């Protein structure tokens, strides 16, 4: 299950704004992007991750990503932060 690392991570960030901040600060280790999220939302984050060399893991849906983060709603992106 690709979400297992995310599910057990002690420190994580959920939501594109928060994940973008984490990538810019250099604290994001792995970024998860939902395939069904709008490209205008995730596109700039994906480019930022590529520029900064942050690993990207694509997941099927926002709903699955939200569940992996332990929240009731879907999420376009999430990140595991360094401890």
C-alpha positions in Angstrom: 0.0 0.0 0.0 1.6 3.3 -1.1 -0.1 5.2 1.7 1.4 3.1 4.6 4.4 5.5 5.0 2.0 8.4 5.1 -0.4 6.8 7.5 2.4 6.0 10.0 4.4 9.2 9.6 4.7 11.2 12.8 4.9 14.5 11.0 2.8 15.2 7.9 1.3 18.1 6.0 -2.1 18.0 4.4 -3.5 20.3 1.7 -1.8 21.9 -1.2 -1.1 25.3 0.5 0.6 23.6 3.5 2.5 21.1 1.4 3.8 23.9 -0.9 5.0 25.8 2.2 6.8 22.6 3.4 8.5 22.0 0.1 9.6 25.6 -0.1 11.0 25.4 3.5 12.8 22.2 2.6 11.0 20.1 5.2 9.0 17.8 2.9 10.5 14.4 2.2 7.8 12.8 0.1 4.8 14.5 -1.6 1.6 12.6 -2.5 -0.6 13.9 -5.3 -4.1 12.7 -6.1 -4.7 11.9 -9.7 -8.2 13.3 -9.7 -7.2 16.7 -8.3 -7.4 19.7 -10.6 -4.2 20.3 -12.5 -4.4 24.0 -11.8 -4.2 23.2 -8.1 -1.5 20.5 -8.2 0.5 21.6 -11.3 2.6 24.3 -9.6 3.3 22.0 -6.6 4.4 19.2 -8.9 6.8 21.6 -10.7 8.1 22.9 -7.4 8.8 19.3 -6.3 10.7 18.6 -9.5 12.7 21.8 -9.1 13.6 20.9 -5.5 14.2 17.2 -6.1 11.3 16.1 -3.8 10.0 12.6 -4.4 6.4 12.5 -5.8 4.0 9.6 -5.3 0.8 9.6 -7.4 -2.3 8.2 -5.7 -5.6 7.3 -7.3 -8.0 9.7 -5.6 -8.4 12.6 -3.3 -10.7 10.5 -1.1 -8.1 7.8 -0.6 -5.4 10.4 0.2 -7.7 12.1 2.7 -8.4 8.7 4.4 -4.7 7.9 4.5 -4.2 11.3 6.3 -7.0 10.4 8.8 -9.3 13.2 7.7 -13.0 12.9 6.6 -12.6 14.9 3.4 -10.5 14.4 0.3 -7.1 16.0 -0.2 -5.3 17.0 -3.4 -1.9 16.6 -1.8 -0.1 15.6 1.4 3.5 15.3 2.4 5.6 13.4 4.9 7.9 15.9 6.7 11.3 15.3 8.1 11.3 14.3 11.8 
